[in-house]
């Protein structure tokens, strides 16, 4: 039986692809994927909803998962060694977690949902499988994530979003 319960959330990789394509943020994820590429990537992603106020990432955590934001807004905040708080808002069509995904270092910020969100996640193990079976897609995704991280690091208000 494939019937959805009332209030159930539907996930479709095409909706994520549209969110990425229409994102105008300075730290948008710019992937040159066709719909078949998104369909392949979607087989390696795990969708999940995030409720308003729910914590996605905690500063100092050792998780290296990459998160794609289909819809909603998240708030990333970090505290530096001088006890200064840094805050960044991140919305649909981009990613979170690229810093730890690349470096395997602890998370640099705490991220929580500012509104209900539809998210997709990619674990390092699934990315390794993607790389092994679909290396051009994995390479394009790596280049796009590197670009997001570089943009965020070059824009002081967005640095807190490099988690």
C-alpha positions as CSV (number, residue, x, y, z in Angstrom):
1,X,0.0,0.0,0.0
2,X,1.4,3.4,-1.0
3,X,-1.2,5.6,0.4
4,X,0.0,8.6,2.4
5,X,-1.4,9.3,5.8
6,X,-3.2,12.7,6.2
7,X,-0.5,15.4,6.7
8,X,2.3,13.2,5.4
9,X,5.1,15.0,3.5
10,X,5.9,14.0,0.0
11,X,9.4,14.1,-1.3
12,X,10.4,14.2,-4.9
13,X,13.9,14.7,-6.2
14,X,12.6,16.9,-9.0
15,X,11.4,19.4,-6.3
16,X,14.9,19.6,-4.9
17,X,16.3,20.0,-8.4
18,X,13.9,22.9,-9.0
19,X,14.8,24.5,-5.6
20,X,18.5,24.4,-6.5
21,X,17.9,25.7,-10.1
22,X,15.8,28.6,-8.8
23,X,18.0,29.6,-5.8
24,X,19.3,33.2,-6.1
25,X,21.3,33.2,-2.9
26,X,25.0,34.2,-3.0
27,X,25.8,30.7,-1.6
28,X,23.5,28.8,-4.0
29,X,24.4,25.3,-5.1
30,X,25.2,25.5,-8.8
31,X,25.1,22.0,-10.2
32,X,25.1,21.3,-13.9
33,X,22.8,18.3,-13.5
34,X,20.2,17.1,-15.9
35,X,17.0,15.5,-14.6
36,X,18.5,12.0,-15.1
37,X,21.6,13.1,-13.1
38,X,19.3,14.3,-10.3
39,X,17.4,11.0,-10.4
40,X,20.7,9.1,-10.0
41,X,21.8,11.4,-7.1
42,X,18.4,11.0,-5.5
43,X,19.0,7.3,-5.2
44,X,21.9,8.1,-2.8
45,X,20.1,10.8,-0.8
46,X,17.8,10.2,2.2
47,X,14.8,12.6,2.5
48,X,13.5,13.8,5.9
49,X,11.4,16.5,7.3
50,X,12.6,18.9,9.9
51,X,10.2,20.7,12.3
52,X,10.5,24.4,13.2
53,X,13.0,24.7,16.1
54,X,14.5,21.2,15.6
55,X,18.3,21.0,15.7
56,X,19.9,19.6,12.6
57,X,23.6,20.1,13.6
58,X,25.3,20.8,16.9
59,X,28.6,22.7,17.1
60,X,31.4,20.3,18.0
61,X,29.6,17.2,16.7
62,X,31.6,14.7,14.7
63,X,28.9,13.9,12.1
64,X,30.1,14.5,8.4
65,X,26.7,14.3,6.7
66,X,25.9,16.8,3.9
67,X,22.4,18.3,3.9
68,X,20.4,19.6,0.9
69,X,17.6,22.1,1.6
70,X,14.6,21.6,-0.5
71,X,12.4,24.0,1.3
72,X,12.4,26.1,4.5
73,X,15.0,28.2,6.3
74,X,17.7,27.2,8.8
75,X,19.7,29.3,11.2
76,X,23.4,28.5,11.7
77,X,25.1,30.1,14.7
78,X,28.5,29.7,16.2
79,X,30.5,31.1,19.0
80,X,34.2,31.9,18.5
81,X,37.0,31.9,21.1
82,X,36.2,35.5,22.1
83,X,32.5,34.5,22.8
84,X,31.3,36.5,19.8
85,X,28.1,35.0,18.3
86,X,28.0,34.6,14.5
87,X,24.6,34.0,12.7
88,X,23.7,33.0,9.2
89,X,20.4,32.1,7.6
90,X,20.3,29.4,4.9
91,X,17.4,28.6,2.7
92,X,16.1,26.3,0.0
93,X,18.3,25.4,-3.0
94,X,21.6,25.2,-1.1
95,X,23.5,22.8,1.2
96,X,24.7,22.6,4.7
97,X,27.5,20.6,6.3
98,X,30.0,21.0,3.5
99,X,32.8,22.0,5.9
100,X,32.8,18.7,7.9
101,X,31.9,16.7,4.8
102,X,35.2,17.7,3.2
103,X,37.4,17.9,6.3
104,X,36.0,15.4,8.7
105,X,36.5,18.0,11.4
106,X,33.9,18.7,14.2
107,X,31.0,20.9,13.2
108,X,31.7,24.6,13.5
109,X,28.1,25.8,14.2
110,X,24.8,24.7,15.6
111,X,22.0,24.7,13.0
112,X,18.3,24.6,13.7
113,X,15.2,25.0,11.6
114,X,13.7,28.5,11.6
115,X,10.7,27.1,9.7
116,X,9.5,23.6,8.8
117,X,12.0,22.2,6.3
118,X,12.2,19.5,3.7
119,X,15.8,18.1,3.7
120,X,17.8,15.5,1.9
121,X,21.0,14.1,3.4
122,X,24.1,12.5,1.9
123,X,26.4,10.5,4.2
124,X,30.1,10.0,3.4
125,X,29.5,6.3,2.8
126,X,26.7,7.0,0.3
127,X,28.9,9.6,-1.4
128,X,31.7,7.0,-1.7
129,X,29.2,4.7,-3.4
130,X,28.1,7.5,-5.7
131,X,31.8,8.2,-6.6
132,X,32.4,4.6,-7.4
133,X,29.4,4.1,-9.6
134,X,28.7,7.6,-11.0
135,X,32.0,9.5,-10.8
136,X,31.0,12.4,-13.1
137,X,28.0,13.2,-10.9
138,X,30.1,12.9,-7.7
139,X,32.8,15.2,-9.2
140,X,30.2,17.8,-10.3
141,X,28.7,17.8,-6.8
142,X,32.1,18.1,-5.2
143,X,32.9,21.1,-7.4
144,X,29.6,22.7,-6.6
145,X,30.0,22.2,-2.8
146,X,33.5,23.6,-2.9
147,X,32.1,26.7,-4.6
148,X,29.5,27.1,-1.9
149,X,32.1,26.7,0.9
150,X,34.4,29.2,-0.8
151,X,31.6,31.8,-1.2
152,X,30.5,31.4,2.4
153,X,34.0,31.8,3.7
154,X,34.5,35.0,1.6
155,X,31.3,36.6,3.0
156,X,31.6,37.3,6.7
157,X,27.9,37.0,7.5
158,X,27.8,33.6,5.8
159,X,30.8,32.1,7.5
160,X,28.7,30.7,10.3
161,X,27.0,28.5,7.7
162,X,30.2,26.6,7.0
163,X,29.4,23.7,9.2
